[in-house]
Amino acid sequence: MDVNDWRVIVTVLSFITFIGIWVWAWSKKNQQRFEEAARLPFQSE
């Protein structure tokens, strides 16, 4: 394998990882948990 083949493989894997994280972050089942985390700095004890 050539070094350019490795660069292509790493780029594709990085893109797939990015898309996976993006889908996870915008999924409906995580929405409530993220909204609660977003309100944490404004809660006083």
TAHUDA-V725150 format. One record per backbone hydrogen bond with DSSP energy under -1.0 kcal/mol. CO is the residue of the C=O (numbers start at 1). NH is the residue of the N-H. Records with the same first field share a line. If there is no record, write none. Layout:
CO=NH + NH
This chain:
2=6
3=7
4=8
5=9
6=10
7=11
8=12
9=13
10=14
11=15
12=16
13=17
14=18
15=19
16=20
17=21
18=22
19=23
20=24
21=25
22=26
28=31
30=34
31=35
32=36
33=37
34=38
35=39
39=42
40=43
